[in-house]
Amino acid sequence: MPIEITMPALSPTMEEGNLAKWLVKEGDSVSAGDVIAEIETDKATMEVEAVDEGTVAKLVVPEGTEGVKVNALIAVLAEEGEDVADAAKSAGGDGGEAAPKEAPSSTAKEERPATQAEKDDSDRAAAAIGGDEQPEASTPEQPQKQEGGRVFASPLARRIAKDAGIELAAIQGSGPRGRIVKADVEAAVETGKAAPAEKAAASVSMSDEAVLKLFEEESYELVPHDSMRKTIARRLIEAKSTIPHFYLTLDCEIDAMLDLRKQINAAAPVVKTEDGETPAYRLSVNDLIIKAMALALKEVPDANVSWTESAMVKHKHADVGVAVAIPGGLITPIVRRADEKTLSVISNEMKDLAARARNKRLKPEEYQGGTTAVSNLGMYGIKDFAAVINPPHATILAVGAGEQRAVVKDGEIKPATIMSVTLSTDHRAVDGALGAELLAAFKRLIENPMGMLV
């Protein structure tokens, strides 16, 4: 019997990906665990392994195909002893559409009671790829319906909302894991509580046609958005429109931190590598900022949180995301448990994460989640700025350049190296006083950096 290979969901929020490259060809024999393809998402390139053994009968989706839906058929394997040509015929068509198989209709589901295992599988599928309409009974734990910028809703609920001109983000879901189902949309239509989608879209930006009419036809060229830029745009709009941002700015004197960094780097042991001898580590200012932010969150645990509609998620560890610029956008790899790691470990881990981020080689678990983030534009000479919060975080620290300024000490004007930082908070979770407490703890650690070594 032919073995179907479908587009995998490489993360819970993935809906589609690009089939970048096939590493096998038709007629090749593969075993379980063999790497057969490379899949590109908006943030990373991942290798796909075969889970069965057999002969590649047909590559349904050509390499280089963009926007392949999760669960779409991409290849067919022939089992041992099976005729390869017959297995290839089972794929049908030419695979150009790369459409996923249709989920069973709700009518078909009602023909027999579902087993508990089927219900569990259905819930997991709903969280991963937004399958068909699910039972409306809620589970004991219901995370927020939005993860990584995506609203979880059944196809039927989406269709009803679209026909009614309703904005899904304004509806509270009652389905499994906070998913929006048919009844939620119908209730929103009746009560008029949800915002019309057209009005919401109109408030965001002008239409493409309206923008282009402002310029002469020969005065520009159109560069289509790639999947990364589309994702960034969608998440920024959702973050700014759904999170009440609140900003706090203060100045930190960093001369002591710069001196400590210099001493630590000078004392770094030398290790032998293939390229010769090199220091075991070399701290950057950003490494010290990551550590200070993590320790500040541990000192002020009420700020180490994420907001959900039903509860405050209070984190036990400080996982610090760090914004890294990559071609076409940015990504935020995460230093897990940064509060527990030494500066040298943070430094080497961050160098590895940044290098793999620029090559789109991060795994989803290396850039999804986290409890806060740091965005540093000081290397570009930016004095201060305010960063946009990246859900599910409740805070993000924007770091400006360290520069020589005149300060007053003991009644005298003296030079000092000053760094301005701005904390953006989700005011639902971290209000002004709590944010000020967190920023004060950060400032104390930065200005007395020896405390980060004990």
N, C-alpha and C positions, 0 to 999 in steps of 0.2 A: 504494500500500500504506500503511495507517495507520501513523503514527509514534507509538510509545508513550513517554510521559514517566513516569519512575518517581521515587520518593522518593530523592534523592541522599544519599550518605554524606558529610557535611560535615567529618568528621574520622575518623581510623582507628578510634576507639572508639565511634562513634555507632551505635546499634542502632535507634533510633526518634526521631521528632521530631513537632512540632505544625505542621500546615499553617495558619499564622496568617492569611494573606491572599492572595487571588488578585489579581493586577494586570492580568489579562486576563479576557475573558468569552467564552462560546461564540460563534463566528462571527467573532472577531477574527483578523486576519492577523498572524503574527509572523515575525521573521527571526532568524537565529542571532545571539546576543548580547543579544537583548531580555530585559529583566528581566520574568519572568512571575509570580513568586510570592515570598512571604516565609516562610521556615521558621524555627521557634523550636526550639532545643535547650535543654538545661538551663542553659546559660550565655550564649547569645547568639542574636540574630536575624539570619539571613543571607538575602541575596537570591539567587534561583535564576534563572539565565539559560537561555534556549532554546539548544539546540545544533543545531537544524534549523529550516528555514523551512516554513511551511504555515499552515493555517487551524485554529483551535481547534475541534475537532469535539465534544468532550465533556470537561467537568471532572468527573472520576470521584470525587474526594474533595472534599467541600465545605470552604470555608475555615472555620477554627475547630476543625477536627477534631484531636483529640489522639491521641498514641501511634501515629502512622502508621509502620509498619515500613519500614526501609531496603529499597529495591528494590520496594516496593509500587507498583502502577499508580496514578497520580494524575491523569493527563490523556491525551487522544489528539489528535493532529494529523492533519489530512487533507493529503496531498501536493498539489502544484499539479495541477489537472485532475481530482482525485479527488472523488467525491461525498461531501459532508460527512456526510450522513445515514448512508451506508453505513459510513463510517469510525467514526461514533459507535456503530453497532451492534456493532462489533468489541470494544468495551469490555465489553459484557455486563453484566447485573445493574444495580444502582443505585450500585455503588461504596461502599456503606456499610461493608463489612467492611475495605476498604483493605488486603487481605492480599497479601503479596508472592507472586510466582509461585514455585511449588515448584521446588526445584533438582532436577536429574536424579538418579534413584536410583543407588546404587552399582552395581546390576546393569546399568543402562543404560550406565554408564561403562565396564564391563568388556567391552562388545561389540566395541570396537576400541581399539587402543593410542592413548594421547593423544600429541599432538605436543608438542614442547618449548614452543612458544608457549602451548598450552593449559595445560601444567603451570605456566608462569610466571603466567598469568592466574589459575589456580586458587589459587596461593600468595598472590597479592595479594588476591584475594577473601576468602580465609581470614583474612588479617590484618585486613581492613577490617570484614567483617560476619559472620565465623564461618559459612561455608557448610557444604556436606556433608562427609562423611568424606574425608580426604586421605591420600595415600600416607604411610607412616610413616617413610620415609627422611628423615633430617635434612639440612638445608642447612648449608653451612660456617659461617654466622653464625646463632646462635639467641638472639635477645633474650629477656629474661624473659617468661614467659607472661602476666604481669599488666601492663597498661598503663592508667593513669588509673583504677585501681580495678576493671578488668574482667578476668575469667579467660577466656582464649581456649580454646575446646573445641568439637569438632564436635557437631552435634545428637545423633548416635547416642551419643557418649560422655556427653553430658549426660543422656540418657534412661536409660542403664545406671546412671550414678551415682545418679540420683534413685531408681530402683527399688531399688538396693542400700543407699540411705541413706548415701551417701559424700559427703564434703565435697570439691568439686573443687579448692578452693584448697590442699588438702594434697597434691595429686598433681603430680608433675613430668612435664611433657609431653615427648614424644619426636617429635612431628610437626613439620611445617614451622614455623619461627620459635617453637619451644617450645610449639606447640599440643597440647592434650590430645586423644588419639585413643582409639578403642575399646580397643586393647591396653593402654594405660596404666591405664585404669579396671579392666579385668579383672585386671591384675597387682596393683593395689592391693587389690582384693577378696580375691584369693588370699593375699596376704601379710599382710593386715590392717593395713597401714601407714597408711592414710588414716583420718582422723577421721570418725565417723558424723555426718552432717549434722544430725540431730535434736538430738544432744547439743551440737553447736557452737551451734546456734540457741538452745537452752535456756539456754546460759551467757551469751548476749548480753542478752536481755531477757525480760520477762514477755509472755505472749500478750495480744492486744487485749482478749479477754474477761476475763482475769484483772485487768487494769488497771481496766476499766470497772466491774467488780463492787465496787470499793473506794469508789465514789462514788454518791450518789443520782442517779437517772435525770434529774431536772429541774435538777441543779446544774451542768451543763456543756453545751457545744455541741461538735460534731465539725467540725473544719476539715480537709478532706482535704489530704494532702501534695501539693504540686506536684512536677514532675519534678526541679527543682533541689534541693529539700529531700531527696527520695529519694536522689538521687545523692550529696549531701553525707553523708547518713547511712551509705550503703553504703561510701563511701570511708573515712570515719572509722573504722568498725568494722574494715575490712580493714587500715588503717594501724596501728591500735593492737593488733590481734591478730596481725599478721604481722611488724611491725617492732619489734625490741627497743629501746625508747626509753631514752636515757641523758641526764641533765640536768646542766648546768653553769651556775652563776650568779656574776656578779661586778658590781661597781659601777664606773661610769665618771664621772669629773669632767668636766662639759661646759661650764664657763664659757668656756674658750678657744674652743670650737667655736661657742658662741652669739655671742661677740664677732666671730669671723671671719664668721659668717653675716650679722651686722648690717652689717659693712663691705662685704661683697660686694653685698648688696642696695642699700646706699646708693650704690654706684658703678655700678649697672646703668644702661646707656644708655636713653634714652626713645625709643620708636618710635611712629609715627603709625598709628592704626587707624581703622576706620569709626566706632568709639565715642569717638574722641579719642586723646589721648596716653596711653601706658601703658609701664611698665618692660618691657624686653626679657625679663627673667626675674625671678623672686622665689623664692629658695631657701627650702625648708622644712627643719626638722630631719630629717625623713625622707629628704630627698634626700641629705644628708650621711651618714646611716646606710647608705643603699644603696651609696654610693660606698665607704665604709669597709669594708663587708662584702665587696664585690667585690675590693678591693685586698688584704684579708686572705686571701681564698681564693687569690689569685695568689701571695701571700707564702708560704702554706702549701698548695701544690698537692696534697698527698696527701689533703687534706680536701675538695677540689673534685671529688667523685666521686659515682657512683651504683652501687648494688649490683645485681648479677645473680648467678644461681646458678653460672654458668660463669666469670665474670670480673668484675674491678672496672673500671667505666667511668670512666676518668680524663679529665676535660674540659679542653680547651685554653683555654676562655674562661669568664668568670664571668658567667652569666646569672641575674640576681636577680629572683625573683618577689616581688611586693608584695601582701599581702592587702588587698583593697578591699571594704568592706561595701556590699552592694546590697540592694534590697528582697527579702526572703525568703531571704537567705543571703549568701554571699561568693564572690569570684572573685579569682584571683591573676594579674593581667597581669604580663608579664615584660619587664624592661629588659635587652635583649640586649647583651652585651659591655660591661657597665657599668664594668668596669675600664679600658676604653679611652676612655670618654666624659667630657667635662668636666661639672662640676656644673651648669652652666646648661643643657646639653643634656639631662642626666638629669631636671632639674626640669621643663622644658617637655614632654619626652616622657611623664613620669609624669602630668602634669596632663591631657594628651590621652588617655592610656590609661584613667585613672580616670573621666574624663567619659564616654567611650564604653562603659566597663564598666557604669556605672550605667544607661545607656540600652540595654544588651544589644546593643551594636554591635561588639564585638570579634570578630576572626577567630580561628578555633581555634588558628592558629599563634602568636597573640599571648598566649595563656594556657596553652598546653600545653608541657610540657618544662621547661626551666630547670635550673639546677644547685644552687640554694638558694632560700630565701625569707625575707622579713622580715614580721613581724606586729607592728604598733605600736598599742598601746592606751593610750599615754601621754596622748592628748588626752581620754580619758575619766577621767583621774585614777587609773588602775590603776598600782599601785606595781611589782608584778612578777607574772609568770605563766609557765606553760610551754605552748608551742604544740605541736600535733600535726604530725608530719612529713607532707609532701605528696609521695608517690611521683611521679617517681623520685628526688626529692631525698634526700640523706643528712643534711641539716641544715636547721634553721629557727631564726631568731633572734627571740625574743620581747622586745619593747622596752617598758619601763615609763615612767612620767612622770618628767621632771626636777623635782626638788624641793630646796629649801634644807635642808641638813643640817649638823650640826656635825661637823667633821673635825679630826684632829690633824695639824698641820704644824710640823715643827721643834720639837716639844714644846709647841706652843701650840694651843689650840682655836680654830678659825676657821670661818666659814661658807663653804659651797661648794654649787654646784648639782650634785647627784648623780643619775645615771640608772642604774637596775638593769636588766640584760639577762640573759636566760636562753637558752642554746643547747641545743636538743634535737638529739641526734644518733642516727643509726642505728648502734648499737654494732657491727654486723657490718662496717661500712665505716669508721666514725670512732670509735675507742675513746677512753677518758678522757684519756690523755696528748695525743693528737692534737687532740682537741676543745679541751683547755686551751690548746694552742699557738695554735690558730685564734682563740680568744677573747682571748688575750693580744695577738695582732696587731691585732685589732679595737680593743681598749682603747687601744693605743698610738696608733693613727691618730685615734681620737676625741679623745684628750687632747692630741695634737699635730697639729691639723688642717691646718696649713700643708703637711704632707707630702702631702696629697691634691691639692695644686695644682701639683705638679711632676711 
